[in-house]
Amino acid sequence: MKYFNYEKTAYEARIPTEALRELYNRIRQEFPDDEMIAELHIVRACMAIRDGFITLEEALIPELAEKL
């Protein structure tokens, strides 16, 4: 089940598909038992990238991904 349309937000942020997959996998590792929370964090990361608060490269650094 999908809870959030993070693909749309990733598209708006111009995040390439492969980078979104990597971001998804990294965040999913942090929340292996809670799909909804993982997707929420993915949406928040995509929004932060879209709105210029962080770069894609910063989001892909595991230490920073935990803070999103």
mmCIF file of the N, C-alpha and C atoms, coordinates in Angstrom:
data_MODEL
# 
_entry.id   MODEL 
# 
loop_
_atom_site.group_PDB 
_atom_site.id 
_atom_site.type_symbol 
_atom_site.label_atom_id 
_atom_site.label_alt_id 
_atom_site.label_comp_id 
_atom_site.label_asym_id 
_atom_site.label_entity_id 
_atom_site.label_seq_id 
_atom_site.pdbx_PDB_ins_code 
_atom_site.Cartn_x 
_atom_site.Cartn_y 
_atom_site.Cartn_z 
_atom_site.occupancy 
_atom_site.B_iso_or_equiv 
_atom_site.pdbx_formal_charge 
_atom_site.auth_seq_id 
_atom_site.auth_comp_id 
_atom_site.auth_asym_id 
_atom_site.auth_atom_id 
_atom_site.pdbx_PDB_model_num 
ATOM 1   N N  . MET A 1 1  ? 0.835  -1.172 0.000   1.00 0.00 ? 1  MET A N  1 
ATOM 2   C CA . MET A 1 1  ? 0.000  0.000  0.000   1.00 0.00 ? 1  MET A CA 1 
ATOM 3   C C  . MET A 1 1  ? 0.886  1.244  0.000   1.00 0.00 ? 1  MET A C  1 
ATOM 4   N N  . LYS A 1 2  ? 0.507  2.220  -0.823  1.00 0.00 ? 2  LYS A N  1 
ATOM 5   C CA . LYS A 1 2  ? 1.215  3.495  -0.849  1.00 0.00 ? 2  LYS A CA 1 
ATOM 6   C C  . LYS A 1 2  ? 0.428  4.519  -0.058  1.00 0.00 ? 2  LYS A C  1 
ATOM 7   N N  . TYR A 1 3  ? 1.130  5.285  0.725   1.00 0.00 ? 3  TYR A N  1 
ATOM 8   C CA . TYR A 1 3  ? 0.499  6.300  1.565   1.00 0.00 ? 3  TYR A CA 1 
ATOM 9   C C  . TYR A 1 3  ? 0.653  7.706  0.990   1.00 0.00 ? 3  TYR A C  1 
ATOM 10  N N  . PHE A 1 4  ? 1.802  7.977  0.348   1.00 0.00 ? 4  PHE A N  1 
ATOM 11  C CA . PHE A 1 4  ? 2.097  9.313  -0.156  1.00 0.00 ? 4  PHE A CA 1 
ATOM 12  C C  . PHE A 1 4  ? 2.575  9.220  -1.604  1.00 0.00 ? 4  PHE A C  1 
ATOM 13  N N  . ASN A 1 5  ? 2.294  10.256 -2.371  1.00 0.00 ? 5  ASN A N  1 
ATOM 14  C CA . ASN A 1 5  ? 2.745  10.308 -3.753  1.00 0.00 ? 5  ASN A CA 1 
ATOM 15  C C  . ASN A 1 5  ? 4.116  10.995 -3.807  1.00 0.00 ? 5  ASN A C  1 
ATOM 16  N N  . TYR A 1 6  ? 5.118  10.306 -3.290  1.00 0.00 ? 6  TYR A N  1 
ATOM 17  C CA . TYR A 1 6  ? 6.452  10.898 -3.240  1.00 0.00 ? 6  TYR A CA 1 
ATOM 18  C C  . TYR A 1 6  ? 7.080  10.991 -4.625  1.00 0.00 ? 6  TYR A C  1 
ATOM 19  N N  . GLU A 1 7  ? 6.612  10.177 -5.582  1.00 0.00 ? 7  GLU A N  1 
ATOM 20  C CA . GLU A 1 7  ? 7.141  10.261 -6.943  1.00 0.00 ? 7  GLU A CA 1 
ATOM 21  C C  . GLU A 1 7  ? 6.838  11.623 -7.566  1.00 0.00 ? 7  GLU A C  1 
ATOM 22  N N  . LYS A 1 8  ? 5.654  12.150 -7.309  1.00 0.00 ? 8  LYS A N  1 
ATOM 23  C CA . LYS A 1 8  ? 5.281  13.466 -7.840  1.00 0.00 ? 8  LYS A CA 1 
ATOM 24  C C  . LYS A 1 8  ? 6.186  14.547 -7.257  1.00 0.00 ? 8  LYS A C  1 
ATOM 25  N N  . THR A 1 9  ? 6.421  14.487 -5.966  1.00 0.00 ? 9  THR A N  1 
ATOM 26  C CA . THR A 1 9  ? 7.280  15.474 -5.323  1.00 0.00 ? 9  THR A CA 1 
ATOM 27  C C  . THR A 1 9  ? 8.719  15.322 -5.818  1.00 0.00 ? 9  THR A C  1 
ATOM 28  N N  . ALA A 1 10 ? 9.163  14.094 -6.032  1.00 0.00 ? 10 ALA A N  1 
ATOM 29  C CA . ALA A 1 10 ? 10.510 13.853 -6.562  1.00 0.00 ? 10 ALA A CA 1 
ATOM 30  C C  . ALA A 1 10 ? 10.627 14.421 -7.980  1.00 0.00 ? 10 ALA A C  1 
ATOM 31  N N  . TYR A 1 11 ? 9.580  14.268 -8.785  1.00 0.00 ? 11 TYR A N  1 
ATOM 32  C CA . TYR A 1 11 ? 9.566  14.825 -10.134 1.00 0.00 ? 11 TYR A CA 1 
ATOM 33  C C  . TYR A 1 11 ? 9.672  16.346 -10.073 1.00 0.00 ? 11 TYR A C  1 
ATOM 34  N N  . GLU A 1 12 ? 8.900  16.956 -9.176  1.00 0.00 ? 12 GLU A N  1 
ATOM 35  C CA . GLU A 1 12 ? 8.945  18.413 -9.012  1.00 0.00 ? 12 GLU A CA 1 
ATOM 36  C C  . GLU A 1 12 ? 10.335 18.868 -8.568  1.00 0.00 ? 12 GLU A C  1 
ATOM 37  N N  . ALA A 1 13 ? 11.022 18.037 -7.800  1.00 0.00 ? 13 ALA A N  1 
ATOM 38  C CA . ALA A 1 13 ? 12.369 18.356 -7.309  1.00 0.00 ? 13 ALA A CA 1 
ATOM 39  C C  . ALA A 1 13 ? 13.449 17.991 -8.322  1.00 0.00 ? 13 ALA A C  1 
ATOM 40  N N  . ARG A 1 14 ? 13.043 17.407 -9.446  1.00 0.00 ? 14 ARG A N  1 
ATOM 41  C CA . ARG A 1 14 ? 13.965 16.968 -10.502 1.00 0.00 ? 14 ARG A CA 1 
ATOM 42  C C  . ARG A 1 14 ? 14.958 15.928 -9.991  1.00 0.00 ? 14 ARG A C  1 
ATOM 43  N N  . ILE A 1 15 ? 14.465 15.027 -9.173  1.00 0.00 ? 15 ILE A N  1 
ATOM 44  C CA . ILE A 1 15 ? 15.302 13.947 -8.654  1.00 0.00 ? 15 ILE A CA 1 
ATOM 45  C C  . ILE A 1 15 ? 15.238 12.790 -9.652  1.00 0.00 ? 15 ILE A C  1 
ATOM 46  N N  . PRO A 1 16 ? 16.377 12.354 -10.188 1.00 0.00 ? 16 PRO A N  1 
ATOM 47  C CA . PRO A 1 16 ? 16.379 11.224 -11.127 1.00 0.00 ? 16 PRO A CA 1 
ATOM 48  C C  . PRO A 1 16 ? 15.852 9.946  -10.470 1.00 0.00 ? 16 PRO A C  1 
ATOM 49  N N  . THR A 1 17 ? 15.294 9.081  -11.276 1.00 0.00 ? 17 THR A N  1 
ATOM 50  C CA . THR A 1 17 ? 14.691 7.844  -10.784 1.00 0.00 ? 17 THR A CA 1 
ATOM 51  C C  . THR A 1 17 ? 15.662 7.019  -9.954  1.00 0.00 ? 17 THR A C  1 
ATOM 52  N N  . GLU A 1 18 ? 16.883 6.870  -10.419 1.00 0.00 ? 18 GLU A N  1 
ATOM 53  C CA . GLU A 1 18 ? 17.872 6.063  -9.694  1.00 0.00 ? 18 GLU A CA 1 
ATOM 54  C C  . GLU A 1 18 ? 18.206 6.698  -8.348  1.00 0.00 ? 18 GLU A C  1 
ATOM 55  N N  . ALA A 1 19 ? 18.307 8.011  -8.301  1.00 0.00 ? 19 ALA A N  1 
ATOM 56  C CA . ALA A 1 19 ? 18.597 8.701  -7.040  1.00 0.00 ? 19 ALA A CA 1 
ATOM 57  C C  . ALA A 1 19 ? 17.418 8.569  -6.076  1.00 0.00 ? 19 ALA A C  1 
ATOM 58  N N  . LEU A 1 20 ? 16.197 8.631  -6.602  1.00 0.00 ? 20 LEU A N  1 
ATOM 59  C CA . LEU A 1 20 ? 15.023 8.442  -5.751  1.00 0.00 ? 20 LEU A CA 1 
ATOM 60  C C  . LEU A 1 20 ? 15.014 7.031  -5.179  1.00 0.00 ? 20 LEU A C  1 
ATOM 61  N N  . ARG A 1 21 ? 15.380 6.062  -5.991  1.00 0.00 ? 21 ARG A N  1 
ATOM 62  C CA . ARG A 1 21 ? 15.441 4.672  -5.522  1.00 0.00 ? 21 ARG A CA 1 
ATOM 63  C C  . ARG A 1 21 ? 16.461 4.539  -4.393  1.00 0.00 ? 21 ARG A C  1 
ATOM 64  N N  . GLU A 1 22 ? 17.617 5.186  -4.557  1.00 0.00 ? 22 GLU A N  1 
ATOM 65  C CA . GLU A 1 22 ? 18.645 5.131  -3.511  1.00 0.00 ? 22 GLU A CA 1 
ATOM 66  C C  . GLU A 1 22 ? 18.167 5.826  -2.234  1.00 0.00 ? 22 GLU A C  1 
ATOM 67  N N  . LEU A 1 23 ? 17.543 6.981  -2.396  1.00 0.00 ? 23 LEU A N  1 
ATOM 68  C CA . LEU A 1 23 ? 16.994 7.697  -1.244  1.00 0.00 ? 23 LEU A CA 1 
ATOM 69  C C  . LEU A 1 23 ? 15.947 6.855  -0.540  1.00 0.00 ? 23 LEU A C  1 
ATOM 70  N N  . TYR A 1 24 ? 15.067 6.233  -1.313  1.00 0.00 ? 24 TYR A N  1 
ATOM 71  C CA . TYR A 1 24 ? 14.031 5.359  -0.754  1.00 0.00 ? 24 TYR A CA 1 
ATOM 72  C C  . TYR A 1 24 ? 14.672 4.225  0.039   1.00 0.00 ? 24 TYR A C  1 
ATOM 73  N N  . ASN A 1 25 ? 15.659 3.568  -0.542  1.00 0.00 ? 25 ASN A N  1 
ATOM 74  C CA . ASN A 1 25 ? 16.310 2.435  0.135   1.00 0.00 ? 25 ASN A CA 1 
ATOM 75  C C  . ASN A 1 25 ? 16.994 2.856  1.434   1.00 0.00 ? 25 ASN A C  1 
ATOM 76  N N  . ARG A 1 26 ? 17.640 4.005  1.419   1.00 0.00 ? 26 ARG A N  1 
ATOM 77  C CA . ARG A 1 26 ? 18.324 4.478  2.628   1.00 0.00 ? 26 ARG A CA 1 
ATOM 78  C C  . ARG A 1 26 ? 17.324 4.805  3.739   1.00 0.00 ? 26 ARG A C  1 
ATOM 79  N N  . ILE A 1 27 ? 16.261 5.495  3.379   1.00 0.00 ? 27 ILE A N  1 
ATOM 80  C CA . ILE A 1 27 ? 15.261 5.853  4.388   1.00 0.00 ? 27 ILE A CA 1 
ATOM 81  C C  . ILE A 1 27 ? 14.507 4.615  4.853   1.00 0.00 ? 27 ILE A C  1 
ATOM 82  N N  . ARG A 1 28 ? 14.250 3.704  3.947   1.00 0.00 ? 28 ARG A N  1 
ATOM 83  C CA . ARG A 1 28 ? 13.539 2.471  4.309   1.00 0.00 ? 28 ARG A CA 1 
ATOM 84  C C  . ARG A 1 28 ? 14.336 1.646  5.316   1.00 0.00 ? 28 ARG A C  1 
ATOM 85  N N  . GLN A 1 29 ? 15.651 1.708  5.232   1.00 0.00 ? 29 GLN A N  1 
ATOM 86  C CA . GLN A 1 29 ? 16.491 1.003  6.206   1.00 0.00 ? 29 GLN A CA 1 
ATOM 87  C C  . GLN A 1 29 ? 16.285 1.559  7.612   1.00 0.00 ? 29 GLN A C  1 
ATOM 88  N N  . GLU A 1 30 ? 16.006 2.844  7.701   1.00 0.00 ? 30 GLU A N  1 
ATOM 89  C CA . GLU A 1 30 ? 15.774 3.470  8.997   1.00 0.00 ? 30 GLU A CA 1 
ATOM 90  C C  . GLU A 1 30 ? 14.427 3.072  9.597   1.00 0.00 ? 30 GLU A C  1 
ATOM 91  N N  . PHE A 1 31 ? 13.465 2.756  8.740   1.00 0.00 ? 31 PHE A N  1 
ATOM 92  C CA . PHE A 1 31 ? 12.112 2.418  9.191   1.00 0.00 ? 31 PHE A CA 1 
ATOM 93  C C  . PHE A 1 31 ? 11.639 1.128  8.510   1.00 0.00 ? 31 PHE A C  1 
ATOM 94  N N  . PRO A 1 32 ? 12.300 0.009  8.792   1.00 0.00 ? 32 PRO A N  1 
ATOM 95  C CA . PRO A 1 32 ? 11.973 -1.232 8.078   1.00 0.00 ? 32 PRO A CA 1 
ATOM 96  C C  . PRO A 1 32 ? 10.581 -1.776 8.388   1.00 0.00 ? 32 PRO A C  1 
ATOM 97  N N  . ASP A 1 33 ? 10.008 -1.407 9.508   1.00 0.00 ? 33 ASP A N  1 
ATOM 98  C CA . ASP A 1 33 ? 8.711  -1.966 9.903   1.00 0.00 ? 33 ASP A CA 1 
ATOM 99  C C  . ASP A 1 33 ? 7.557  -0.989 9.778   1.00 0.00 ? 33 ASP A C  1 
ATOM 100 N N  . ASP A 1 34 ? 7.818  0.189  9.222   1.00 0.00 ? 34 ASP A N  1 
ATOM 101 C CA . ASP A 1 34 ? 6.762  1.200  9.143   1.00 0.00 ? 34 ASP A CA 1 
ATOM 102 C C  . ASP A 1 34 ? 6.811  1.912  7.795   1.00 0.00 ? 34 ASP A C  1 
ATOM 103 N N  . GLU A 1 35 ? 6.090  1.368  6.830   1.00 0.00 ? 35 GLU A N  1 
ATOM 104 C CA . GLU A 1 35 ? 6.070  1.903  5.473   1.00 0.00 ? 35 GLU A CA 1 
ATOM 105 C C  . GLU A 1 35 ? 5.561  3.346  5.440   1.00 0.00 ? 35 GLU A C  1 
ATOM 106 N N  . MET A 1 36 ? 4.533  3.652  6.219   1.00 0.00 ? 36 MET A N  1 
ATOM 107 C CA . MET A 1 36 ? 3.966  4.992  6.191   1.00 0.00 ? 36 MET A CA 1 
ATOM 108 C C  . MET A 1 36 ? 4.977  6.038  6.671   1.00 0.00 ? 36 MET A C  1 
ATOM 109 N N  . ILE A 1 37 ? 5.663  5.781  7.751   1.00 0.00 ? 37 ILE A N  1 
ATOM 110 C CA . ILE A 1 37 ? 6.655  6.723  8.260   1.00 0.00 ? 37 ILE A CA 1 
ATOM 111 C C  . ILE A 1 37 ? 7.814  6.855  7.277   1.00 0.00 ? 37 ILE A C  1 
ATOM 112 N N  . ALA A 1 38 ? 8.224  5.749  6.679   1.00 0.00 ? 38 ALA A N  1 
ATOM 113 C CA . ALA A 1 38 ? 9.297  5.806  5.689   1.00 0.00 ? 38 ALA A CA 1 
ATOM 114 C C  . ALA A 1 38 ? 8.886  6.693  4.514   1.00 0.00 ? 38 ALA A C  1 
ATOM 115 N N  . GLU A 1 39 ? 7.686  6.496  3.999   1.00 0.00 ? 39 GLU A N  1 
ATOM 116 C CA . GLU A 1 39 ? 7.219  7.320  2.886   1.00 0.00 ? 39 GLU A CA 1 
ATOM 117 C C  . GLU A 1 39 ? 7.096  8.782  3.292   1.00 0.00 ? 39 GLU A C  1 
ATOM 118 N N  . LEU A 1 40 ? 6.657  9.043  4.502   1.00 0.00 ? 40 LEU A N  1 
ATOM 119 C CA . LEU A 1 40 ? 6.564  10.416 4.982   1.00 0.00 ? 40 LEU A CA 1 
ATOM 120 C C  . LEU A 1 40 ? 7.942  11.077 4.961   1.00 0.00 ? 40 LEU A C  1 
ATOM 121 N N  . HIS A 1 41 ? 8.955  10.367 5.410   1.00 0.00 ? 41 HIS A N  1 
ATOM 122 C CA . HIS A 1 41 ? 10.309 10.910 5.406   1.00 0.00 ? 41 HIS A CA 1 
ATOM 123 C C  . HIS A 1 41 ? 10.823 11.106 3.981   1.00 0.00 ? 41 HIS A C  1 
ATOM 124 N N  . ILE A 1 42 ? 10.443 10.227 3.074   1.00 0.00 ? 42 ILE A N  1 
ATOM 125 C CA . ILE A 1 42 ? 10.837 10.379 1.670   1.00 0.00 ? 42 ILE A CA 1 
ATOM 126 C C  . ILE A 1 42 ? 10.199 11.639 1.087   1.00 0.00 ? 42 ILE A C  1 
ATOM 127 N N  . VAL A 1 43 ? 8.917  11.832 1.352   1.00 0.00 ? 43 VAL A N  1 
ATOM 128 C CA . VAL A 1 43 ? 8.236  13.041 0.866   1.00 0.00 ? 43 VAL A CA 1 
ATOM 129 C C  . VAL A 1 43 ? 8.911  14.286 1.438   1.00 0.00 ? 43 VAL A C  1 
ATOM 130 N N  . ARG A 1 44 ? 9.208  14.264 2.723   1.00 0.00 ? 44 ARG A N  1 
ATOM 131 C CA . ARG A 1 44 ? 9.843  15.426 3.362   1.00 0.00 ? 44 ARG A CA 1 
ATOM 132 C C  . ARG A 1 44 ? 11.221 15.694 2.762   1.00 0.00 ? 44 ARG A C  1 
ATOM 133 N N  . ALA A 1 45 ? 11.975 14.656 2.474   1.00 0.00 ? 45 ALA A N  1 
ATOM 134 C CA . ALA A 1 45 ? 13.284 14.829 1.849   1.00 0.00 ? 45 ALA A CA 1 
ATOM 135 C C  . ALA A 1 45 ? 13.131 15.428 0.455   1.00 0.00 ? 45 ALA A C  1 
ATOM 136 N N  . CYS A 1 46 ? 12.183 14.919 -0.310  1.00 0.00 ? 46 CYS A N  1 
ATOM 137 C CA . CYS A 1 46 ? 11.946 15.435 -1.663  1.00 0.00 ? 46 CYS A CA 1 
ATOM 138 C C  . CYS A 1 46 ? 11.502 16.893 -1.621  1.00 0.00 ? 46 CYS A C  1 
ATOM 139 N N  . MET A 1 47 ? 10.653 17.230 -0.672  1.00 0.00 ? 47 MET A N  1 
ATOM 140 C CA . MET A 1 47 ? 10.202 18.614 -0.527  1.00 0.00 ? 47 MET A CA 1 
ATOM 141 C C  . MET A 1 47 ? 11.369 19.527 -0.145  1.00 0.00 ? 47 MET A C  1 
ATOM 142 N N  . ALA A 1 48 ? 12.236 19.057 0.739   1.00 0.00 ? 48 ALA A N  1 
ATOM 143 C CA . ALA A 1 48 ? 13.391 19.856 1.150   1.00 0.00 ? 48 ALA A CA 1 
ATOM 144 C C  . ALA A 1 48 ? 14.323 20.102 -0.036  1.00 0.00 ? 48 ALA A C  1 
ATOM 145 N N  . ILE A 1 49 ? 14.492 19.096 -0.876  1.00 0.00 ? 49 ILE A N  1 
ATOM 146 C CA . ILE A 1 49 ? 15.318 19.246 -2.077  1.00 0.00 ? 49 ILE A CA 1 
ATOM 147 C C  . ILE A 1 49 ? 14.629 20.200 -3.051  1.00 0.00 ? 49 ILE A C  1 
ATOM 148 N N  . ARG A 1 50 ? 13.356 19.990 -3.284  1.00 0.00 ? 50 ARG A N  1 
ATOM 149 C CA . ARG A 1 50 ? 12.585 20.837 -4.204  1.00 0.00 ? 50 ARG A CA 1 
ATOM 150 C C  . ARG A 1 50 ? 12.629 22.305 -3.792  1.00 0.00 ? 50 ARG A C  1 
ATOM 151 N N  . ASP A 1 51 ? 12.511 22.546 -2.491  1.00 0.00 ? 51 ASP A N  1 
ATOM 152 C CA . ASP A 1 51 ? 12.424 23.913 -1.989  1.00 0.00 ? 51 ASP A CA 1 
ATOM 153 C C  . ASP A 1 51 ? 13.789 24.539 -1.703  1.00 0.00 ? 51 ASP A C  1 
ATOM 154 N N  . GLY A 1 52 ? 14.872 23.785 -1.971  1.00 0.00 ? 52 GLY A N  1 
ATOM 155 C CA . GLY A 1 52 ? 16.214 24.337 -1.864  1.00 0.00 ? 52 GLY A CA 1 
ATOM 156 C C  . GLY A 1 52 ? 16.818 24.355 -0.465  1.00 0.00 ? 52 GLY A C  1 
ATOM 157 N N  . PHE A 1 53 ? 16.224 23.623 0.458   1.00 0.00 ? 53 PHE A N  1 
ATOM 158 C CA . PHE A 1 53 ? 16.775 23.580 1.815   1.00 0.00 ? 53 PHE A CA 1 
ATOM 159 C C  . PHE A 1 53 ? 17.997 22.671 1.909   1.00 0.00 ? 53 PHE A C  1 
ATOM 160 N N  . ILE A 1 54 ? 18.015 21.616 1.096   1.00 0.00 ? 54 ILE A N  1 
ATOM 161 C CA . ILE A 1 54 ? 19.164 20.716 1.012   1.00 0.00 ? 54 ILE A CA 1 
ATOM 162 C C  . ILE A 1 54 ? 19.357 20.325 -0.447  1.00 0.00 ? 54 ILE A C  1 
ATOM 163 N N  . THR A 1 55 ? 20.518 19.780 -0.740  1.00 0.00 ? 55 THR A N  1 
ATOM 164 C CA . THR A 1 55 ? 20.766 19.253 -2.079  1.00 0.00 ? 55 THR A CA 1 
ATOM 165 C C  . THR A 1 55 ? 20.489 17.752 -2.085  1.00 0.00 ? 55 THR A C  1 
ATOM 166 N N  . LEU A 1 56 ? 20.382 17.207 -3.269  1.00 0.00 ? 56 LEU A N  1 
ATOM 167 C CA . LEU A 1 56 ? 20.199 15.759 -3.391  1.00 0.00 ? 56 LEU A CA 1 
ATOM 168 C C  . LEU A 1 56 ? 21.383 15.029 -2.772  1.00 0.00 ? 56 LEU A C  1 
ATOM 169 N N  . GLU A 1 57 ? 22.566 15.534 -2.994  1.00 0.00 ? 57 GLU A N  1 
ATOM 170 C CA . GLU A 1 57 ? 23.770 14.904 -2.450  1.00 0.00 ? 57 GLU A CA 1 
ATOM 171 C C  . GLU A 1 57 ? 23.727 14.878 -0.925  1.00 0.00 ? 57 GLU A C  1 
ATOM 172 N N  . GLU A 1 58 ? 23.272 15.964 -0.319  1.00 0.00 ? 58 GLU A N  1 
ATOM 173 C CA . GLU A 1 58 ? 23.165 16.006 1.139   1.00 0.00 ? 58 GLU A CA 1 
ATOM 174 C C  . GLU A 1 58 ? 22.125 15.002 1.642   1.00 0.00 ? 58 GLU A C  1 
ATOM 175 N N  . ALA A 1 59 ? 21.043 14.850 0.914   1.00 0.00 ? 59 ALA A N  1 
ATOM 176 C CA . ALA A 1 59 ? 19.990 13.914 1.326   1.00 0.00 ? 59 ALA A CA 1 
ATOM 177 C C  . ALA A 1 59 ? 20.457 12.468 1.251   1.00 0.00 ? 59 ALA A C  1 
ATOM 178 N N  . LEU A 1 60 ? 21.396 12.202 0.384   1.00 0.00 ? 60 LEU A N  1 
ATOM 179 C CA . LEU A 1 60 ? 21.866 10.828 0.223   1.00 0.00 ? 60 LEU A CA 1 
ATOM 180 C C  . LEU A 1 60 ? 22.952 10.451 1.227   1.00 0.00 ? 60 LEU A C  1 
ATOM 181 N N  . ILE A 1 61 ? 23.415 11.399 2.027   1.00 0.00 ? 61 ILE A N  1 
ATOM 182 C CA . ILE A 1 61 ? 24.380 11.098 3.083   1.00 0.00 ? 61 ILE A CA 1 
ATOM 183 C C  . ILE A 1 61 ? 23.584 10.548 4.268   1.00 0.00 ? 61 ILE A C  1 
ATOM 184 N N  . PRO A 1 62 ? 23.816 9.307  4.681   1.00 0.00 ? 62 PRO A N  1 
ATOM 185 C CA . PRO A 1 62 ? 22.997 8.681  5.720   1.00 0.00 ? 62 PRO A CA 1 
ATOM 186 C C  . PRO A 1 62 ? 22.862 9.499  7.008   1.00 0.00 ? 62 PRO A C  1 
ATOM 187 N N  . GLU A 1 63 ? 23.920 10.147 7.437   1.00 0.00 ? 63 GLU A N  1 
ATOM 188 C CA . GLU A 1 63 ? 23.850 10.911 8.680   1.00 0.00 ? 63 GLU A CA 1 
ATOM 189 C C  . GLU A 1 63 ? 22.846 12.074 8.563   1.00 0.00 ? 63 GLU A C  1 
ATOM 190 N N  . LEU A 1 64 ? 22.764 12.659 7.381   1.00 0.00 ? 64 LEU A N  1 
ATOM 191 C CA . LEU A 1 64 ? 21.810 13.749 7.175   1.00 0.00 ? 64 LEU A CA 1 
ATOM 192 C C  . LEU A 1 64 ? 20.405 13.218 6.965   1.00 0.00 ? 64 LEU A C  1 
ATOM 193 N N  . ALA A 1 65 ? 20.268 12.082 6.323   1.00 0.00 ? 65 ALA A N  1 
ATOM 194 C CA . ALA A 1 65 ? 18.938 11.514 6.075   1.00 0.00 ? 65 ALA A CA 1 
ATOM 195 C C  . ALA A 1 65 ? 18.206 11.227 7.363   1.00 0.00 ? 65 ALA A C  1 
ATOM 196 N N  . GLU A 1 66 ? 18.935 10.886 8.422   1.00 0.00 ? 66 GLU A N  1 
ATOM 197 C CA . GLU A 1 66 ? 18.303 10.618 9.721   1.00 0.00 ? 66 GLU A CA 1 
ATOM 198 C C  . GLU A 1 66 ? 17.663 11.864 10.295  1.00 0.00 ? 66 GLU A C  1 
ATOM 199 N N  . LYS A 1 67 ? 18.156 13.024 9.936   1.00 0.00 ? 67 LYS A N  1 
ATOM 200 C CA . LYS A 1 67 ? 17.645 14.275 10.504  1.00 0.00 ? 67 LYS A CA 1 
ATOM 201 C C  . LYS A 1 67 ? 16.459 14.835 9.747   1.00 0.00 ? 67 LYS A C  1 
ATOM 202 N N  . LEU A 1 68 ? 16.137 14.275 8.584   1.00 0.00 ? 68 LEU A N  1 
ATOM 203 C CA . LEU A 1 68 ? 15.040 14.805 7.777   1.00 0.00 ? 68 LEU A CA 1 
ATOM 204 C C  . LEU A 1 68 ? 13.690 14.456 8.334   1.00 0.00 ? 68 LEU A C  1 
# 
